[in-house]
Amino acid sequence: MGLKKIMKIIKERNIDFFKIITAPAIIAVFLIIVLMLGVYLTYAWPAIAKYGINLFIDNIWQASEDPSKEVYGLAAPIWGSIYSAIIALLVALPLAICYAIFVNDYAPKKIKYPLIIISDIMAGLPTIIYGIWGAVVLVPILRDYIMKFLYENFSFIPLFNYPPLMGYSYLAAGVLLGIMVTPFAAAIIREAYAMIPSIYKEGLIALGATKYEATKVLIKFIKPAIISSMVLAFGRALGETVAVSLVIGNSFNLTYKLFAPGYTISSLICNQYGNAALYKYMTSVLYAAGLVLFVIGLVVNVIGIYYLKRWRENVSE
């Protein structure tokens, strides 16, 4: 069948040609994800079969050239990934909301678009730039002015009773991640806030609400968008690698103490993959760690997209 005949059939049956062109791309993306999941499962299976559930709940990292003495547990990196991402959200949430509202409602026209451009540039900066800045500037500031103060005056609170010797810690990683994901979250919230029909705000003002009271009501209106931005930012913070490995301390500490050094899955893979081939099970363990990150990221992003879709449906009604 020639190309002309195929085009004739498409035209006669009123088939959407653009849909036919784009369909292979959709199928290819789906197959790539399935293929990636298959590769991770295949390579991780030797470690999962050897250590079972203990691979994910134990906190141990004992590499040995004798395979019978190799013992691994990923509890600390899994905990570190989730814990530092939660700290990042606590930092990013107020910053992103305030930034989005200021840009939309309060910024003079002369600086509004420069602020948006700066935010977009920050969202696209290579993470290594954040990592070096975090190690050289952020960590010393946090250690000298925040951690030492809290440790010396509030060490009766368990969160603050770990001595901040070097400053490389869960707190430093969380704050750095929070700064990194703020432009990303702020962009989603800013767009959502800007899409609120002006008649809503005018109605609130007409009812006698102050600008502050009107803003509070409008923030509640975009609550699903705020949740989705935080969920997507959480997924992004979870997978950050180089920047986190430079400031978190890279230590197998399974603790909630903010000033203690820790590990994340991505920093573990980054630091250990180079020498993993020297050991029988280490490469497989790192793939298992990547599989955990893959599953958590997938779940988190699906939840974020669900909330974003829900908000768009509310706006279109």
N, C-alpha and C positions, 0 to 999 in steps of 0.2 A: 504494500500500500504506500503510495507516494505521499510526500508532504502536502501537496496541493489537495489531495483527496481527504487527508486528515483534517486540514483546515476547513474544508467544505463541510465535513461532518460536524465539526465543532460549531460552525456558524449556523448550520441548519438546526441543530439541537439546542442552540442558545446556551452553550456551556461556557462558564466563566473561564476564559483563557488564563487570566492572571492567577486564578486558583490552581490551575494545573502546573503553571511555572513554579509557584512557591511551595507546592506540596512536597517535592523532594527535599527541600531545605528543612521542613518540619520533620519529615521522617528521618533525615540524617541526624538532626539534633537529638531526637529521641533515641536513635540507635547508638549514638555516641555515649549518652548517659547510661544506657543499658550495658554497653560494652565496658565502660569504666567501672560500673558496679561489679560486673562479672570478673574483670581483671583483679580488682581489690579482693573479692571473695576468694578467687583462686589462689592468689599469693598469700593471703592471710590465713588460709585454712590450716597449713602445717602448725602454726602457732596456736590456733584455736583448738585444734585436735589434741595438741600436747598439754596445754595448760587449762583448757576448758574455761569455765566462768571465772576462775581465779585470775585469768589474764586481765580482766576488767575491774576486779574488786580488790586485788592485792596491790600493795605499794612496795615494789622491790625492783631493782635493776642490777642484776648480777650477770655480767657478761663473762664468758669463759671460752677458751679454745677447746675445752672438753665439753661437747654438747650435753653430756649427762649432768653437768654442773651449771648449765645456763638456766637462770630463773628470771622471769620478767612479770611485772604487774603494772598496769597502766592507770591505776586509780589516781595517782598524784597529777599526771598530765591531764586526765579527763576533768578532774576537779578544778585544776588551774585554768583550763580553757573556759569553763562555765563561770567560775568565780570572777576572773578578770573581765569577762564580757559583761557580767552583771554590774560590776563597779563602773565599767565604761558607760553603761546605760544610765546609771545614777548621775554621772557627770554630764552626759550628752543631753538628757531629757530637758532640764531647765534651760540649758544654753540654746538648744535648737528651737524650742518654743519661743523664747525671748527674741532670738535673732529673727525668726520668721515674722513675728508680729511687728517688731521694730521696722523691718524692711518694708512691710506692707502698709503700716498705718502711720508711722511716726518719722521715718527717714525723709529729709528734704529731697526733692527730685534730683538735685545735683549729685547727691551721694548714693541714691537708691541703687542705680544700675552698677556703679563701681563696687558697691557692697555685694551685689549678686554675683558679679564677675569674680571678685576675690574669693567668695565662698565656693563657686564652681571650680576655680583653679585649685583651691585647697583640697577639694574632693578628688581631684585627679592627680595630685602629686604622688610620685613614687614613694612607697612606704619606707624605703631606706633613708630618705631625707628626714622623715619623722623620727626614725629610730636613732640616727646620729644626734639629732637635736635633743631627743629625750635623754640619751646617755650623757651628753655633755652639759646640757642646761637644766632640763627638767628634774632629773634625779638629784643633783646637788641641792637645788632649791627646795624640793620636797623634803629631803633629808635634813637640811640645816634649819629650815623655818617651819616645817609642818610636823614631820615625824618626831624630831627631838623634843619639840614643845609638847606634843601629845604624850610621848613616852614619859617625859619628866613630870608632867602634871596630871595625867589621866591614866597612868599605867594600871590603876586598880580596875579599869575596864579591860576585859580579856582581849578585845580587838587591838588594843594599843600596847600590850605588855611584852612585845618582842623587841629587843634592842635594835634600833636602826643603824647597824654598823656601816654598811656601804650604801644603803639607800635602794639597792636593786631589790624589788619586792613586788608583791601582788598589787599594792597601792600604786606604785610607779607605772606598772603595766596597765592597770585599769584606767588611770588618769590619761596616760598617753593614748590609749585606745579610744577613750571618750572624746579627746580632742580630734582624733582622726575621723571618727564617724559622725561628729556633729555637723559638718557641712552636708554630708549625705542625708542625714535625717532632716536637717533644716530645709533642704531643697524640697523634700516631699511635703513637709508641713506648710512651707511657704506657698507652694502651688495649690495645696488644698484650701488654704485660707483665702488666697486670691480668687478662687473659684466660687466662693460663697456669694450668692446673688446680693447685690447692693441693697435691694429692697428690704432684706432682713435687717441689715444694720440701720437703715433709715427708719424702719418701723420701730426698732428699739429706741432710737433717739427720740422719735415722735411720742413714744409712750413716757418719756421723761427720764430714760436711763442716761447715766453719764457715760463718757467714752470708755472709762474703765469697766463699768458694769456691762456695757454692750460687748466689749472684748471678751469678758468672762463667759457670756452666753455663747458667743460665736466659737470660742475654743471648745465648748461642749459639743457644738454642732459638728466639728471636725474630729471628734474623739476617735472614731475608727481609723482615720488617716494617721493620727498621732500614734495609735497602737501599732498600726502596720509599719510606720517608719521606725519605731523602736524595735519591732521584731526583725525587720530587715537589717537594721543596724547591728542588732545582736548577732545575726548570722555573719555579717561582715567582720565584726570584731572577733568572732570565734575562729575565723580562718586566717587572721593576720599572723605573719611568720617572722620576717626579719626584724621589724621594729620591736616586736615583743621580746624576741630572743636577746635583744641588746639591753633590755631594762628589767627583765623579770628575775634575773639571777640564776636561772637554769639549775635548780636544785629540787630533789625529789621530796619536797615537804608537803605533807597532806594536812594542812592546817587552815583555819579561818583567820589567823592573825595577819593583819594588813601589812605589817612591816617585814614579814618573813619572805625570803626568796622562794620562788616556786618554779613550776614548769608548765608549759602548755603543750598540747599535742603537736601543734604546728612547729613550735620551737624545738621540741624533741626530735621530730623528723628532720628538721633543718640541721641540727647539731650532730645527729647520730648516723644519718644515712651514708655519709662518706666512708665510714669504717665498718658499716654493718656487714659487708661481704666477708669480713674476717671471721664471722661467727655463723654458726649453722642456722640459728633461729631468729637472729636479731632483725634481719630484713623482713621476715614474715611478721614479726611483732610490729614493726613500723607500718606495714600494710594494714594490719589489724587496727592500729591507732588511726590511720587514715580512713579506714572504713567507719569507725565511730564518728569521726568528724564529718564524713560524708552523710551519714544517716541523720545526725543532729542538724546539720546545715539544711538538708532536704526538708526535714519536718518544720524547722523554723521558717524557712522561706515559703513553704506552702501556707503556713498560718498567716504570715505577713501578707501574702497575695490575697488570701481569703478576706482579711479585714479591709484591704485596699479596694477590692471589688465591692464589698458591702457598702463602703462609703460612697463609691461612685454611683451605685444604684440609688442610694438615698438622695444624692444631689440631683440625679436625673429625674426623680419623681416629681 
